[in-house]
């Protein structure tokens, strides 16, 4: 597509009067203190974030766990999450809380939600009753990003929001299966960073963020040795990124551009915002198309992500707010989406087996890892990674970001404060703009998923295979409230305008006859010819599909290092082909059999033949589905 807007974000700040109300998320008068005492008050709190002394973040029985639903959340969503809720209740005991219905979120401020527990200070659930780990369930329209940011300063907050109850149930069952069945992954991490041609932003994040963090994890982070891969930027094609997501290691970090669609393109915004740019695109040479991005749609159904945790450094990689956080100098705050939403890619990662995704809402800047002078400041990222590697829950591992945000807001408060010696600074002063930019850049890193999950890794001799996941009927099909089927209504045909978006991103408009609301569609005139052509085209397509199913071709590759292998033209470049089966419709079969020490490699051959059996079964099912679809379509259409 031609009109994608991709970027790392530009510096900005609101008017000076607004800054005083947005420092650390509260207005000055809400503290109950005189204005001149606010900077000192904020400074006094920056070292008291997270759990109080004596509260163990490793044990939910000490730190507590709670779930916050929107007050109007659908009962089927709550029911879908029940496996996870019951599991956490057993772990947290008396410190488990459900905020649902009247106790759910219905527009409260942070202080109103916490009630008598107070809005500031260290978290001790045994005293104030509020668990340290809090899972927010709902879209950022139901539970706003601003509320999440504020609560997350002291508490460990994560969020999930899916489109169907089935997806909620899939995530719940994935987490419970991984923890309850003692999943153990190898200590493997991969750091992906593009450095696209003619683009200084990705070159900076590659050199200043990805490479030094990969070196830190591989050599310095913890005493236990981790197997760390950091492939060269040239190898980070979209095919390679899809392959990584198909069989991912325990820890994955990606730094690149995130896609951004304009306000007018609502559907593409929700589907593609935050998609990750691959190395395939060359700035100033290529047209920027969605085909160069890793999107949620690109993850195969067979992707093995179980037990993994992701950290995505990309614009809109975590989500998109309704209004931008960063404004151009001298400009006004613009609306960038019809409603706030989570990015599609993290949601797909979670339903595919990932435990959590750390990602950025809105535009991501270099200020989170680089000073204005260009010097690296990686302590926040290093602290988060170290905590993850040591086995701490992901919500607690994010405390470094919360402390940095609190420190930046304290500095911003001091800059805004007029102490009688320094006059008020204009909103666009370099110092204010710099602090505002850095504060929001740090604040907007969020946990998507349960904040109490952690990396489940161990020594090679303890690594387990895929764990058994007990799937329920709810996780097999989408559960919805009973539909109210309306009575057929006669509708007068009238002209209507349709919009078709083609691959280039240009719009084509035309006028057609609006059909009636009947189940069986009856069309006349020129539209009938169009439908006939459509039916013929569908028939040709289905014929091609069936022809493509006349053979089964299964190839099995092996590799010592999956990250060194790239899928190109349906061939794994860098992998070694060990077995091959070609099965024709007439029954003719050709096998390439693997040998080991002059004998049949029975283990590999067994794995290969299992794939062959599955492919044959899939072919039969696809032929049936194609025939059924053709029959249903043709019976529903009657051309007069």
Secondary structure, DSSP 8 states (H G I E B T S, - for coil): ----EE---------HHHHHHHGGGS-GGGGTS-GGGHHHHHHHHTT--SB-TT--TT-HHHH-EEEEEBTT--HHHHHHTHHHHHHHHHHHGGGEEEE-GGGSBSS--HHHHHGGG-SSS-B-HHHH---SEEEEES-TTTS-HHHHHHHHTTSEEEEE--SSHHHHHHHHHHHHHHHHTT--EESEEEEEE---TT-HHHHHHIIIIIHHHHHHHHHTS-SS--EEE---GGG--HHHHHHHHHB--SEEEEES-BEE--TT-HHHHHHHTT-EE-TT--TTTS---GGGEE-GGGS-TT-B-TT-EEEEESTTSSEE-SB-S---TT----B--SS-EE-HHHHHHHHTT-SEEEEEBS---GGGTB-TTS-B--HHHHHHHHHHHTT--HHHHTHHHHHHHHHHHHHHHHHH---SSS----TT-HHHHHHHHHHHHHHTEEEEE-TT----EE-GGG----------HHHHS-----------------EEEEEEE-TTS-EEEEEEE---S-SSEEE-HHHHHHHHHHHHHHHHHHHHHHHHTSEEEEEEEE-S-GGG-EEETTEEETSEEEEEEEEETTS-EEEE--EETTEE-HHHHHHHHHHHHHHHHHHHHHHHHHHHHHHHHHHHEEE-
